[in-house]
Amino acid sequence: MVLLLYGSGLRLNECLNLRVKDIDFHYKQIIVRNGKGFKDRFTILPDYIKEPLQLHLKKMKSIHDIDVSEGFGSVYLPEALARKYPNADREWKWQYIFPASRISIDPRSGIKRRHHLDSSVIGKAVRTASRACRLTKHITCHTFRHSFATHLLENGYDIRTVQELPGHSDVRTTMVYTHVLSRGGLAVKSPLDAID
């Protein structure tokens, strides 16, 4: 999940809500549905994560098949979709990429089903890793999203591209990252650094 937060610029809830059908390995993109402001967008699927994600999905498919064989295997769908496609909730393509470790009762419907992983699980893992690495800066899941935008700008991508991928509605939000680039000193190179 952290690889997707950093490599694709996803918000934590966007990552948690990803469904199998939202990943396009061929075009190397992710469809983010109902992101902030209830907007859909596309972002990049890094080559680095392609193979590990495919292996993860294989494991999750096995779990889904077991759930279906035991009479479960349904997933929450928005009401309009559930009405339009009454059997879609059991289809593989609608399942969460990062499902919870166990089946629980959906409080909205009373149906026993597997929801997505709880956000506290990944938050705790990030805090534990941060402590283990003895980092002195405060790190959260959102830090990876900030790093995504900052590193794209550092690598020379234009501000509009960096605005679009993480789904910033206003370019001013993206412009904040130009102030935190790791260039220091207002991005001015000291004449002393030109001396051999």
Secondary structure, 3 states (H helix, E strand, C coil): CHHHHHHHCCCHHHHHCCEHHHEECCCCEEEECCCHHHCCEEEECCHHHHHHHHHHHHHHHHHHHHHHHCCCCCCCCCHHHHHHCCCHHHCHHHCECCECCCCEECCCCCCEECCECCHHHHHHHHHHHHHHCCCCCCCCHHHHHHHHHHHHHHCCCCHHHHHHCCCCCCHHHHHHHHHCCCCCHHHCCCHHHHCC
